[in-house]
Amino acid sequence: MSANVNAYLNLRGTARDALTFYGSVFGAEPRIGTFDDFGMPVGDGEGGLVMHGQLDRDGRPWLMASDVPGHMAWKPGENTFSVSLSGDDEAVLTGWWNALSEGATVTQPLEKAPWGDSFGMLTDRFGVSWLVNISGS
């Protein structure tokens, strides 16, 4: 029995690209199901959009995403959230930071923080905010 904490990203037409990118960052293959795959009605040309996609690591769901179809309201940034990556594996976390930084806006460089950890914040090329905290580094 397990419990997982996952971020679920709601995007407009970029969920497949986002899952592919994040899969390359975290070493996971995206599993993607489209609106057509699930037989869900959407607007013309939207059947191939992602209804549900996810990345798994160690056999567990890690990150999930979907495309918001045109008939539904979608306002980026209105429901603000961040995805937090934390732990003490400096090599892994720094590697993720470096990969996520590609095309990103770094709001706080990954550096020693007043509380003794290394900490950084960025908004990636998909508009998703990330926090990285490396314990005791």
ZABAPA-264119 format. One line per field, with one value per residue: x, y, z of N, C-alpha, C in turn; residue number from 1. Coordinates in Angstrom, 3 decimals, padded with zeros to 6 digits, m for minus. Example, Ala and Ser with C-alpha at 12.3 -4.5 7.8 and 13.67 -1.06 7.14 Angstrom:
<nodes>
nc1 013.190	012.850 $
nc2 m005.690	m002.250 $
nc3 007.800	007.080 $
cac1 012.300	013.670 $
cac2 m004.500	m001.060 $
cac3 007.800	007.140 $
cc1 013.200	012.900 $
cc2 m003.300	000.030 $
cc3 007.800	007.870 $
pos 1	2 $
</nodes>
This chain:
<nodes>
nc1 000.845	000.539	001.032	000.972	002.249	001.438	001.944	m000.433	m000.734	m002.436	m002.782	m002.820	m002.989	m000.294	000.400	001.381	003.942	005.040	005.014	006.742	009.114	009.522	009.718	012.169	013.816	013.497	013.966	011.892	009.304	006.627	003.194	000.433	m002.896	m005.389	m008.182	m009.715	m008.884	m010.154	m012.724	m014.034	m016.054	m014.998	m014.072	m013.823	m010.927	m009.654	m009.463	m007.049	m005.693	m004.206	m005.905	m005.378	m002.222	000.804	003.819	005.787	007.799	009.911	007.816	005.630	003.128	004.276	004.224	001.549	m000.507	m002.720	m004.491	m006.459	m009.521	m010.898	m013.538	m013.602	m012.809	m009.626	m007.005	m003.869	m001.814	m003.796	m004.728	m002.500	000.442	003.176	005.724	007.467	010.731	012.736	015.301	018.257	020.054	022.367	023.559	021.576	019.379	020.545	021.078	018.451	017.588	019.305	018.442	015.705	016.071	016.550	015.538	014.070	012.822	014.739	014.050	015.165	018.384	019.929	021.375	023.299	021.209	019.819	018.984	020.709	020.505	020.718	018.923	016.569	014.527	012.419	010.675	009.548	009.828	007.224	005.685	005.414	005.946	008.777	010.334	013.384	015.040	017.909	018.936	021.086	023.340 $
nc2 m001.172	002.229	005.797	008.708	011.905	014.151	016.508	018.015	019.073	021.500	022.312	024.119	022.708	021.992	019.837	017.293	017.955	019.057	016.821	015.134	016.646	016.870	014.169	013.625	015.085	013.817	011.147	009.394	007.687	009.123	008.333	008.514	009.418	010.249	012.494	011.303	008.619	008.002	008.302	010.734	013.591	016.484	019.700	020.363	019.016	018.633	016.102	014.688	015.838	015.747	013.939	012.639	012.326	010.877	010.624	008.025	006.929	004.579	002.753	004.180	006.775	009.989	012.566	014.338	015.344	017.299	018.465	021.336	021.484	023.589	024.420	024.802	026.963	028.480	029.909	030.854	030.914	031.817	029.983	029.552	027.616	025.637	023.294	021.242	020.136	018.202	017.140	015.223	014.420	015.727	015.655	014.548	016.330	018.773	018.196	017.946	020.585	021.960	020.919	021.685	024.395	025.075	027.274	028.614	031.059	032.180	032.829	032.787	032.023	028.771	028.360	028.653	028.956	031.053	029.284	027.182	025.180	024.473	026.402	027.146	028.889	028.762	029.574	027.511	026.834	026.269	027.749	026.821	026.871	026.085	024.814	024.174	022.426	021.573	019.631	020.537	021.161 $
nc3 000.000	m000.803	m000.752	m002.685	m003.492	m005.910	m008.473	m010.569	m013.723	m015.543	m018.744	m021.883	m024.742	m024.690	m023.132	m023.932	m024.972	m022.633	m020.858	m022.258	m022.184	m019.334	m018.777	m019.989	m018.319	m015.797	m016.309	m017.184	m018.946	m020.690	m020.165	m022.065	m022.628	m024.912	m025.539	m027.538	m027.184	m024.779	m025.526	m025.190	m025.648	m027.362	m028.726	m032.314	m033.791	m031.368	m030.330	m030.229	m028.163	m024.869	m022.508	m020.146	m018.799	m017.608	m015.697	m014.489	m011.782	m010.352	m010.388	m009.508	m009.681	m010.680	m011.853	m013.271	m016.067	m018.127	m021.061	m021.236	m022.710	m025.363	m024.757	m022.072	m019.344	m019.043	m017.488	m017.355	m014.487	m012.801	m010.909	m008.890	m008.381	m007.174	m007.909	m005.811	m005.343	m003.368	m001.052	m000.173	m002.080	m003.730	m006.324	m008.032	m007.619	m008.382	m011.047	m012.024	m011.584	m013.355	m015.838	m015.863	m015.941	m018.552	m020.926	m019.038	m016.617	m014.153	m010.889	m008.404	m007.974	m007.727	m004.819	m001.753	001.025	003.657	005.681	005.540	003.621	000.066	m002.229	m004.772	m007.191	m010.039	m013.068	m015.462	m019.042	m019.714	m018.091	m015.516	m012.057	m010.093	m007.177	m005.639	m003.180	m001.546	000.939	003.571	001.952 $
cac1 000.000	001.353	000.385	001.873	001.911	001.734	001.438	m001.227	m000.626	m003.489	m002.170	m003.676	m002.348	001.136	000.605	002.254	005.304	005.496	005.305	007.946	010.239	009.744	010.197	013.602	014.487	013.433	014.238	010.645	008.552	005.243	002.033	m000.499	m004.183	m006.039	m009.642	m010.221	m008.633	m011.139	m014.063	m014.628	m016.359	m014.337	m014.232	m013.157	m009.476	m009.097	m009.468	m005.686	m005.111	m004.006	m006.923	m004.611	m000.881	001.579	005.159	005.976	009.161	009.905	006.509	004.610	002.864	005.193	003.723	000.424	m000.862	m003.757	m004.825	m007.801	m010.117	m011.323	m014.838	m013.417	m012.000	m008.223	m006.283	m002.596	m001.419	m004.905	m004.626	m001.052	001.000	004.575	006.117	008.642	011.663	013.598	016.001	019.673	020.887	022.778	023.817	020.295	018.597	021.224	020.832	017.074	017.579	019.951	017.573	014.513	016.480	016.599	014.426	013.307	013.124	015.205	013.691	016.123	019.398	020.176	022.548	023.179	020.148	020.079	018.713	021.771	020.325	020.742	017.533	016.365	013.171	012.354	009.464	010.070	009.348	005.795	005.014	005.255	006.891	009.469	011.175	014.339	015.727	018.858	019.202	022.433	024.434 $
cac2 000.000	003.432	007.079	009.564	013.310	014.474	017.731	017.775	020.271	021.761	023.126	024.291	022.298	021.696	018.770	016.249	018.499	019.192	015.493	014.651	017.382	016.461	012.791	013.658	015.604	012.886	009.770	008.630	007.711	009.545	007.523	009.538	009.045	011.414	012.548	010.257	007.320	007.808	008.495	011.931	014.619	017.785	020.474	019.916	019.053	018.493	014.705	014.217	016.470	014.853	013.952	012.296	011.824	010.840	010.057	007.144	006.626	003.475	002.109	005.025	008.038	011.031	013.844	014.145	016.549	017.203	019.672	021.859	021.737	024.945	024.791	025.019	028.137	028.234	031.168	030.526	031.715	032.155	029.018	029.471	026.483	025.310	021.914	021.264	019.019	018.363	015.959	015.444	013.926	016.959	015.418	014.367	017.565	019.784	017.797	018.335	022.045	022.364	020.567	022.539	025.774	025.305	028.107	029.058	032.313	031.867	033.913	032.673	031.035	027.674	028.732	028.485	029.771	031.387	028.158	026.184	024.335	025.167	026.629	027.929	028.951	029.147	029.303	026.852	027.321	026.015	028.613	026.108	027.295	024.994	025.107	023.090	022.568	020.493	019.648	020.557	021.228 $
cac3 000.000	m000.880	m001.001	m003.445	m003.692	m007.297	m009.086	m011.781	m014.525	m016.514	m019.787	m023.057	m025.983	m024.546	m022.148	m024.502	m024.982	m021.247	m020.326	m022.934	m021.610	m017.952	m018.826	m020.284	m017.129	m014.673	m016.727	m017.165	m020.198	m020.491	m020.553	m022.496	m023.187	m025.501	m025.427	m028.425	m026.551	m023.726	m026.089	m024.597	m026.647	m027.281	m029.953	m033.536	m033.774	m030.017	m029.909	m029.986	m026.972	m023.723	m021.458	m018.941	m019.028	m016.372	m015.625	m013.339	m011.332	m009.377	m010.414	m008.877	m010.372	m010.257	m012.328	m014.173	m016.818	m019.153	m021.803	m020.985	m024.021	m025.645	m024.179	m020.642	m019.004	m018.663	m017.314	m016.716	m013.336	m011.912	m009.809	m008.763	m007.654	m007.436	m007.701	m004.959	m005.382	m002.197	m000.567	000.117	m003.168	m004.414	m007.748	m008.729	m007.564	m009.198	m012.439	m012.359	m011.656	m014.603	m016.968	m015.817	m016.218	m019.998	m021.383	m017.862	m015.949	m012.799	m009.965	m007.300	m008.362	m006.793	m004.028	m000.300	001.619	005.066	006.588	005.428	002.446	m001.221	m002.624	m005.980	m007.754	m011.438	m013.831	m016.656	m020.338	m019.819	m017.128	m014.245	m011.027	m009.416	m006.010	m005.397	m001.888	m001.308	002.382	004.134	000.974 $
cc1 000.894	000.484	001.405	001.366	002.346	001.242	000.663	m001.286	m001.786	m002.944	m003.141	m002.858	m000.874	001.420	001.552	003.712	005.862	005.860	006.560	009.185	010.534	010.214	011.685	014.400	014.600	013.680	013.011	009.957	007.117	004.259	000.929	m001.749	m004.886	m007.545	m010.269	m010.048	m009.692	m012.571	m014.781	m014.870	m015.634	m014.554	m013.489	m011.639	m008.848	m009.010	m008.089	m005.000	m005.060	m005.158	m006.280	m003.263	m000.146	002.952	005.214	007.458	009.045	008.522	005.384	004.363	003.736	004.631	002.630	000.088	m002.001	m003.876	m006.252	m008.411	m010.701	m012.639	m014.754	m012.525	m010.598	m007.502	m004.983	m002.282	m002.545	m004.927	m003.148	m000.643	002.481	004.766	007.426	009.449	012.622	014.226	017.456	020.607	021.258	022.975	022.515	019.519	019.233	021.038	019.434	016.971	018.152	019.073	016.330	014.833	016.515	015.353	013.594	013.672	013.494	014.887	014.580	017.157	019.562	021.492	022.255	022.149	020.461	019.854	019.699	021.649	020.629	019.304	017.508	014.923	013.279	010.958	009.935	009.407	007.870	004.990	004.771	006.346	007.455	010.297	012.108	015.070	016.596	019.314	020.688	023.565	025.226 $
cc2 001.241	004.655	007.976	010.995	013.651	015.865	017.321	019.085	020.363	022.762	023.269	023.972	021.961	020.552	017.681	016.729	018.607	017.832	014.899	015.325	016.908	015.013	012.731	014.167	014.528	011.426	008.891	008.757	008.147	008.457	008.522	008.910	010.299	011.397	011.490	008.875	006.990	008.002	009.715	012.987	015.936	018.493	019.872	020.070	018.871	017.053	014.156	014.884	015.480	015.027	013.614	011.753	011.793	010.255	009.203	007.004	005.564	002.846	002.915	006.272	009.143	012.399	013.567	015.455	016.254	018.537	020.075	022.166	023.146	025.363	025.043	026.233	027.703	029.564	030.877	031.486	032.048	031.241	028.710	028.243	026.386	023.819	021.963	019.980	019.205	017.042	016.281	014.906	015.101	016.754	015.318	015.678	018.682	019.473	018.174	019.851	022.509	022.079	021.457	023.980	026.105	026.077	028.699	030.486	031.967	033.065	033.922	031.634	029.950	027.964	028.544	029.472	030.045	030.219	027.005	025.234	025.146	025.240	027.474	027.874	029.366	028.901	028.754	027.373	027.043	026.861	027.963	026.540	026.089	025.552	023.910	023.394	021.343	020.591	019.634	020.655	022.517 $
cc3 000.000	m001.066	m001.689	m003.454	m005.111	m007.638	m010.328	m012.543	m015.508	m017.516	m020.951	m024.298	m025.887	m023.578	m022.675	m024.500	m023.574	m020.667	m020.969	m022.360	m020.192	m017.885	m019.107	m019.084	m016.054	m015.054	m016.676	m018.522	m019.927	m020.921	m020.842	m023.077	m023.685	m025.236	m026.330	m027.811	m025.515	m024.219	m025.532	m025.672	m026.345	m028.615	m031.130	m033.415	m032.404	m029.538	m029.581	m028.808	m025.816	m022.724	m020.124	m019.367	m017.704	m016.603	m014.377	m013.056	m010.256	m009.269	m009.793	m009.715	m009.798	m010.605	m013.346	m014.869	m017.773	m019.876	m021.456	m022.351	m024.127	m025.021	m022.669	m020.409	m018.599	m018.645	m016.593	m015.581	m012.384	m010.684	m009.625	m007.958	m007.975	m007.237	m006.920	m005.116	m004.220	m001.801	m000.335	m000.959	m004.068	m005.920	m008.538	m008.772	m008.396	m010.684	m012.893	m012.511	m013.004	m015.816	m017.019	m016.179	m017.704	m020.450	m020.265	m017.469	m014.512	m011.909	m008.730	m007.712	m007.289	m006.079	m002.543	000.243	003.085	006.030	006.408	004.258	001.196	m001.711	m003.888	m006.433	m009.219	m011.976	m015.163	m017.921	m020.579	m018.839	m015.774	m013.286	m010.287	m008.270	m005.852	m004.093	m001.669	000.133	002.689	003.153	001.101 $
pos 1	2	3	4	5	6	7	8	9	10	11	12	13	14	15	16	17	18	19	20	21	22	23	24	25	26	27	28	29	30	31	32	33	34	35	36	37	38	39	40	41	42	43	44	45	46	47	48	49	50	51	52	53	54	55	56	57	58	59	60	61	62	63	64	65	66	67	68	69	70	71	72	73	74	75	76	77	78	79	80	81	82	83	84	85	86	87	88	89	90	91	92	93	94	95	96	97	98	99	100	101	102	103	104	105	106	107	108	109	110	111	112	113	114	115	116	117	118	119	120	121	122	123	124	125	126	127	128	129	130	131	132	133	134	135	136	137 $
</nodes>
